[in-house]
Amino acid sequence: MTREARRAPEARVRWFGLWDSYFVICYLVTTGLVFTSGVPQGLRVIAIGALTLVVPWYAGLGRPLMLRHESDRRNTVFPVGLFVLFGVATAADLMSSFALFAVVPMLMMSLATRPALVLGVLGNLLPVTMMWLQGGAAGPAVLFVLLASLLGIALSALLGLWIKRVVRQNKEHAALIEELRQNREQVARLSHQAGISAERERLAREIHDTLAQSLTSIISLVQAVDAEVEAAPAAARQHLALVGRVAKESLVEARAFVADRTPASLQESSLAQALRRQADGLTAQTGLLVRFAVEGDERPLPMAVNVVLLRAAQEAGANVRKHADARAVDIVLRYGAGQVGLRVADDGNGFDGAAASAAERDEEHGAAGQGESQGDGGGFGLRGMAARVAEIGGVMSVVSEPGAGTAVEVKVPLEEAAGRMAEAAADEGR
């Protein structure tokens, strides 16, 4: 149980400890007044006995009832018994009426407000009634007791209402504490689930951008080897060597993303060098003419930006290899004022960008896919690329027309990317 969950019952018990002390003081003062009164000894014994019986009656029945704030048959039994004992004590000795300062609050805590006030008024009028029935008091004395009873009614009612309010606020406080505890548990559970979902998304993107693409390349190279093994053994051996190299690179990449480290191709080289190797690898695997260029003054970039641009180039190259049927590809890394960009353009088949966008919207709303567009069948690769770019504050655009090739462009404002990464670091620190 959390600390907040324990505070409510502990506060209620502390408050009732103060009330218990008040009850004991009222009992001692009342019995002391009765003990020193001038009534016959037998009546004093009856009064003190009735007052003393109130103690176990309260401790055994009333106090547990008030602590639990439950409504059942005991809510009637306890106040009736309490009123009877008080009536017996007052009938024996009018000094017992001082116990009203404890009786009325107990009535307020065990009954609803209206019946509690009714019994409180009757209790305060009981001493006057007893004096009138005994007929031994003069008119001024009766008037004095009546005025004292009226004052007692007002004071005891105010005290009872105050106690009722304190009890109600205590219950509301306990309910708020419990609600806060439940909300914290829910937030913790949702945060845990969000963390799991984010990690699954990260692994899915890494697997798609590395292992899946590498396996696709290996399959293509093996198919080429199968076609060349008899007619062109030298070319087959070159392709087999390339298969081995791609497999080794994939193993390194897999170990890196499982350990959540920097991609192997960026650990000891710049982004431009990694992209150049990516271009050379695409040429070796497909025979395409892949041209790579750097525009602007090359400078160090945040690692998160390097990773996103590298993965974007890998995804665009994989789409060219699988769908474009192109002859040439241009990869351009642009360093501008306050931003960095990447453009991958091919002269392949292209596709209908409007139709692909509509198909993607249908897929997001649960509709069946309408064929495989450039971008991994409905666009998981393009959507994953766009998600990566958005995480660092960048934007991605895809321009394509049937027969006119495709151009994928990514632009990342460096100041925005730095802010996003700082926010992510702060979230991880919390």
Salt bridges, closest charged atoms under 4 A:
GLU4 OE2 - ARG184 NH1 2.56
ASP20 OD2 - ARG63 NH2 2.74
GLU70 OE1 - ARG68 NE 3.46
GLU70 OE1 - ARG74 NH2 3.55
ASP72 OD2 - ARG74 NH2 2.80
GLU178 OE2 - ARG181 NH2 2.26
GLU185 OE2 - ARG181 NH1 2.66
GLU199 OE2 - ARG202 NH2 2.80
GLU201 OE2 - ARG205 NH1 3.63
GLU206 OE1 - ARG311 NH2 3.02
GLU206 OE2 - ARG388 NH2 3.33
ASP209 OD1 - HIS208 ND1 3.22
ASP209 OD2 - ARG388 NE 2.92
GLU228 OE1 - HIS239 ND1 2.68
GLU249 OE2 - ARG245 NE 3.82
GLU253 OE1 - ARG311 NH2 3.38
ASP260 OD1 - ARG202 NH1 3.45
GLU295 OE1 - ARG334 NE 2.88
GLU315 OE1 - HIS208 ND1 3.27
ASP330 OD1 - ARG291 NE 2.66
ASP347 OD2 - ARG327 NH2 3.75
GLU363 OE2 - ARG383 NH2 3.38
GLU372 OE2 - HIS323 ND1 3.55
ASP376 OD2 - HIS208 NE2 2.53
ASP376 OD1 - LYS322 NZ 3.88
GLU391 OE2 - ARG205 NH2 3.04
GLU409 OE2 - ARG334 NH1 3.54
GLU416 OE2 - ARG420 NE 3.12
ASP427 OD1 - ARG430 NH2 2.25
